Each structure stands twice: as structure tokens, then as C-alpha cells.
């Protein structure tokens, strides 16, 4: 996948996270979705694909899954 395709994917994921945040019923879920959206947007606007660590997205996704199980 090329850099432009990556950016388009991350932008779509950010939009999806914002939509999920707007429909979430629990404060922790709302916060997690907005945090994920922010990280995806950071990837969209990064000057270089290597500027941001994909591990930060993995960490937030794992936390989000854990919070969802608690709800």
C-alpha cells in the first residue's frame, strides 16, 4: 500500500471513530473513540510515514477493547 492509500485509510478510520464517539453511550467509550480518531488524524497529517509509531495506535486499540468489555 502506498503512502497516499495509507493516509486515505487512516482518514476513513478517523471518521469512523468520530461517528462511533458521537453515538457512544458511555463516557469512557466516547473518550476512547475520540482518542483513536486523534491518533488516526496524526497519521494522516504526519509529514512522513515513519514519523509516528504505529504502536501507539495498537496501545489505544487494546485499551479501547478492554474498556468495551467493562461496559
Secondary structure by P-SEA (a helix, b strand, c coil): ccaaaaaaaaaaaaaaaaaaaaacccaaaaaaaaaaaaaaaaaaaccccccccaaaaaaaaaaaaaaaaac
